[in-house]
Amino acid sequence: MAGEAGHGGPHTVEFHDVTVAYGRRPVLWNIDLAIDAPGLFAIIGPNGAGKSTLLKAALGLVPLAGGTVRFFGQPLAEVRGRIGYVPQRETVDWDFPVSVMDVVLMGTYPRLGWFRRPGPGERECARACLGRVGLSDVAERQIGRLSGGQQQRVFLARALAQQADVYFLDEPLAGVDARSQEQIFRVLSELRAEGRLVVVVHHDLRTAAEWFDGVALVDMRLVASGPTASVLTGDNLRRTYAGPLDVLDEIGLAVEQARRTR
Amino acid sequence: MTIPYNTLVVAAGVAAVGFAAGVVGSLGVLRKRALAGDAAAHATLAGVAAAFLVSGRRDLPVLLAGGLVSALLSLGGLVLIRRFTKTRDDAATAIVLGVSFGIGIALLSGITARGIPGGGGLEQFLLGHTAALTAADAALLAGISLAALAAVWLGLKEATLVAFDPAFAAASGWPVPLIDYCLVALVAVMVVVGLPAAGAVLVTALVVIPPVAARLWTDRVGAMLLLSGCIGLIAALAGVAASGLVPRLATGPMIVLAAAAIFLVSLLFAPRRGWLARRLGPRIPLTFE
């Protein structure tokens, strides 16, 4: 996962010495991280560790105090159209007067450019994306009249409509019902199978160990990154979450066992 | 009783203003910029008074241009306060509103106190007075309103995207600040155009109340814009009618009252979101959480 790309070409995503500060308070220090497609990659760390900020830094949503982020060896501005984004669900007003279809169509807007409206082609694409996340039958519903898991899947469908090569998802599984969780994870796996890179800010250590190929442990600094099994050790987790929590040891052990049985 | 030609033209012009204000205001409300619009509205008075002092005449285009300049200056001030201080949004808005309105009132009372010729009619910009409008004035207001409607039609996709999810819009490459400035500037234009009808103090009613009332009836942006425009139109016409029937009556308060009445009816009787529907109907939650 992390490390050199097999063919020696540029990494899919590369953070080089990235530092981000809100006002004078630094939230991320000297992050060096390279991730390559295809794969499912998790960013994990305690609350306030700067996980979401790391995504926002990659997407140009927060200014960098230092360092660079490159995609396929190029700056963000050159490759915007190849990058998809799923923001945290709580960041928008779900009482907004738009339908599920309207929201998914927003993923096609960059291809349309200024002032052009979505046509039959874009609608076709949006319908297909809704089908992939299992929401075809609520396409015309106002977005507030969905469950949390369905809302999250609407956001995922919108990102699919972006037809990107790299996806960034901010807590896509937070507060989501089991069925939505399974469906979301299935779609993410499909994206990986299609050769894409999916980077997910994730909070649940247990599912992280079984679902993701690679992990970065972040607590304002990068604690460790690489293949899941080698990163999610009790030692690394203690360094990330500060303090000898039993549950961390337990997860470290579970990961080790999983590695042995493979 | 026959209605004079001038009155009809003025009514048509003000109706166009009411419609456009309702449409543009919907985008402002959806982007949660209602308070900024109110600050801009109060700021117009200073520009109107200054334009009168500089030009020495009460030409509507000149006065409105002055009003637009001071409205945009106040919005610029708001942006600067937000960027360079830690003042909270609501406090910053209140400060800009109070200061700019204070300047306007100071200029206005100075003009009145000195008895500058022609300055007597300026208080029509405080509370609105459509009876003072000429057919040419009304045509100007209607023309600008139609241009504002054209701008909304053009940029509706971009404005809706930024209003709903600015972070996603920025991440997918849209210049969110630029779209925001255009949106707020458009609101400022409609506030200025609404001045002669509703006045600086009450013109926000034309850009805020109709959208909020319209939202209660529909779950679609397009329908909300149209409905809000119609409510604005009806409110504006109610003001014109009252002003035509009772000489010297200020139009602004009548417009606000008409809009508020429609809002109240919507609150009570709108399907699903109205009080009655939620009381009597099947208890369908508005959202699941």
Interface residues (C-beta under 8 A of the other chain):
Chain A: K56 L59 G60 L61 R80 G81 I83 Y85 P87 T91 V92 D93 W94 D95 F96 P97 V98 S99 D102 V103 M106 G107 Y109 P110 L112 W114 F115 R116 R117 P118 Q142 G144 R145 L146 S147 G148 R158 Q162
Chain B: L30 L154 G155 K157 E158 T160 L161 A163 F164 D165 A167 F168 A170 A171 S172 G173 W174 R215 T218 D219 R220 V221 A223 M224 I284 L286 T287 F288 E289
